[in-house]
Amino acid sequence: MISFNLHDNPLMDSGMVCGGSLDIFVEPFLPAVTLYMFGGGHVGLVTAELAHRVGYKVVVIDDRAEFANEKRFPFAERTLAGSWQERMEELEPNASSIIFIATRGHICDKDVLAWAVKTPASYIGMIGSKRKIRTINSKLLEAGISAEQLSRVHAPVGLDIGADNPEEIAVSVVAQMIAHVRGAEGLVGQARTIGDLYLTTNSGAEDGEELAHASA
């Protein structure tokens, strides 16, 4: 709400203004958010459903037609099946886009992430354990991807709410997406990126942690 006093400066009053005050309500309209969901498995399905419910446009990509089709994702704007590289060449994420990576394996995740960090997408998240994330990070650094580019990636992804099953993971992940889009700095500040893994001392079992917010 912006308020104006039309006689705030009497020296500027030419006598042609009736006076009084004026209140103007300004409501910003955020650009449409598109979620590019890489991986149509269990976590991908429920995450895409929840993202759709909060108002995001959803595009699902998988290299298996049975996991990326209109029947499985009737609410999606598009479903793309086939070679990761060929499908990625069809996509044009912008500064309002979200990319979430939850494919069927480490190699696929790495290939998609290498593409994702070169896009202008505002949010990039990847599911996986700390061990998996470190491995992918190291391979991408060796391939010429910069540490600055990788520092954009939310991994382990999602707010740490103790999620244990695909539905809870979806809540964790989409909540983090909302916090990012809305600029909820208090929550965004709790988010972790790949770079954070190298700033903390880790302990405990990591090998089996394939949840959205895996932590030691």
C-alpha positions in Angstrom: 0.0 0.0 0.0 1.4 3.4 -1.0 0.0 6.5 0.5 0.2 10.0 -1.0 -0.6 13.3 0.8 -1.6 15.7 -2.0 -0.8 18.7 0.2 2.5 17.3 1.5 4.4 20.2 0.2 2.3 23.4 0.3 4.9 25.4 -1.6 4.2 23.2 -4.7 0.4 23.8 -4.4 -0.7 25.8 -7.4 -4.2 26.0 -6.2 -5.4 23.5 -8.8 -5.2 20.4 -6.6 -8.3 19.6 -4.5 -6.1 18.2 -1.7 -6.7 15.2 0.4 -4.8 11.9 0.3 -4.6 9.0 -2.0 -3.9 5.3 -1.2 -2.8 3.0 -4.0 -2.6 -0.8 -3.5 0.1 -2.4 -5.6 0.1 -6.2 -6.0 3.1 -7.8 -7.8 2.4 -10.5 -10.3 5.1 -13.2 -10.3 6.0 -14.8 -13.7 4.7 -18.3 -14.2 7.0 -20.9 -12.7 7.8 -24.0 -14.8 9.1 -27.1 -13.1 11.3 -29.3 -15.3 11.0 -32.7 -13.6 13.8 -35.1 -14.7 12.7 -38.6 -13.7 9.2 -39.9 -13.6 9.7 -42.5 -10.8 8.0 -42.6 -7.4 9.6 -39.4 -6.0 9.2 -37.6 -9.4 5.5 -38.5 -9.6 4.4 -37.2 -6.2 6.7 -34.1 -6.4 5.3 -33.2 -9.8 1.7 -33.7 -8.5 2.4 -31.4 -5.5 4.1 -28.8 -7.6 1.2 -28.8 -10.0 -1.2 -28.3 -7.0 0.7 -25.2 -5.8 0.4 -23.7 -9.3 3.6 -24.6 -11.1 3.6 -25.7 -14.7 5.1 -29.1 -15.0 7.2 -30.7 -17.7 8.3 -34.3 -17.1 11.3 -35.8 -18.8 12.4 -39.4 -18.6 14.4 -41.8 -20.9 11.6 -44.4 -20.4 8.3 -43.9 -22.1 6.5 -45.8 -19.4 7.6 -43.1 -16.9 6.9 -40.1 -19.0 3.5 -40.1 -20.7 0.2 -38.3 -20.5 -1.5 -41.2 -18.7 1.0 -41.2 -15.8 1.1 -37.4 -15.7 -2.3 -36.1 -16.9 -1.7 -32.7 -15.3 1.6 -32.0 -17.0 2.1 -29.4 -19.6 4.4 -31.7 -21.5 5.8 -35.2 -21.1 9.0 -36.0 -23.0 10.5 -39.5 -23.3 13.7 -40.6 -25.0 17.4 -39.7 -25.0 18.2 -37.3 -22.2 20.4 -35.2 -24.6 17.8 -35.0 -27.3 15.1 -34.1 -24.9 17.2 -31.4 -23.2 17.9 -29.8 -26.5 14.1 -29.2 -26.8 13.9 -27.3 -23.5 14.5 -23.6 -22.9 14.4 -22.9 -19.1 14.3 -19.2 -18.1 15.1 -17.3 -15.0 11.7 -18.3 -13.5 12.3 -22.0 -14.1 12.9 -24.8 -11.6 14.8 -27.9 -12.4 14.6 -31.0 -10.2 16.7 -34.0 -10.9 15.6 -37.5 -9.7 16.5 -39.8 -12.6 17.0 -43.6 -12.4 20.8 -43.5 -11.8 24.0 -41.6 -11.0 25.1 -41.4 -14.7 21.8 -39.9 -15.8 21.8 -37.4 -12.9 25.3 -36.3 -13.8 24.5 -35.8 -17.5 21.3 -33.8 -16.6 23.1 -31.7 -14.0 25.9 -30.8 -16.4 23.2 -29.4 -18.7 21.2 -27.8 -15.9 23.9 -25.6 -14.4 24.5 -24.0 -17.8 20.8 -22.8 -18.0 19.4 -19.6 -16.4 17.1 -21.6 -14.2 16.6 -19.9 -10.8 16.5 -23.2 -8.8 18.3 -26.5 -9.4 17.8 -29.4 -7.1 19.1 -33.0 -7.2 18.1 -35.9 -5.0 20.8 -38.2 -3.6 23.1 -39.1 -0.7 26.1 -37.1 0.2 28.4 -39.7 -1.2 26.5 -39.7 -4.5 26.6 -35.9 -4.7 30.3 -35.7 -3.9 31.0 -38.3 -6.7 28.9 -36.4 -9.3 30.4 -33.1 -8.2 34.0 -34.4 -8.6 33.3 -35.9 -12.1 31.7 -32.6 -13.3 34.7 -30.6 -12.0 37.0 -32.9 -13.9 34.8 -32.4 -17.0 35.3 -28.6 -16.8 32.1 -27.5 -14.9 33.1 -24.7 -12.5 32.7 -24.8 -8.8 30.7 -21.6 -9.1 28.2 -23.2 -11.4 27.9 -26.2 -9.1 27.4 -24.0 -6.1 23.9 -23.2 -7.5 22.7 -26.8 -7.0 20.6 -27.6 -3.9 21.9 -31.0 -2.9 21.0 -32.7 -0.7 17.7 -31.2 -1.8 14.7 -30.2 0.2 14.1 -28.7 3.7 15.3 -31.0 6.4 12.0 -32.1 7.9 12.9 -35.7 8.5 11.1 -36.9 5.4 11.2 -40.7 4.9 8.9 -41.7 2.1 8.2 -40.3 -1.4 5.3 -38.2 -0.3 7.2 -36.6 2.6 10.2 -36.0 0.3 7.9 -34.3 -2.1 6.6 -31.9 0.7 10.2 -31.2 1.7 11.3 -30.5 -1.9 8.3 -28.4 -3.0 8.5 -26.4 0.3 12.0 -25.5 -0.6 11.0 -24.5 -4.1 8.2 -22.3 -2.7 10.7 -20.7 -0.2 13.0 -19.9 -3.1 10.4 -18.5 -5.4 8.8 -16.4 -2.6 12.2 -15.2 -1.3 11.6 -16.6 2.2 15.1 -15.9 3.3 14.7 -17.5 6.7 14.0 -20.8 5.1 16.3 -20.4 2.1 19.1 -19.8 4.5 18.6 -23.3 5.9 18.9 -24.8 2.4 22.1 -26.7 1.5 24.0 -26.7 -1.7 26.8 -28.9 -3.1 29.4 -26.4 -1.7 28.1 -26.9 1.8 29.2 -30.6 1.8 32.8 -29.4 1.7 32.4 -27.0 4.6 31.2 -29.5 7.2 32.7 -32.5 8.8 30.5 -35.5 8.0 30.0 -38.7 10.0 27.6 -41.6 10.1 26.2 -43.8 7.4 25.9 -42.2 4.0 25.8 -45.0 1.5 22.2 -45.8 1.9 21.0 -42.1 2.1 19.1 -41.6 -1.1 16.4 -39.3 0.3 15.8 -35.8 -0.7 17.4 -34.3 2.4 20.0 -37.0 3.2 22.1 -36.1 6.2 24.6 -37.8 8.4 
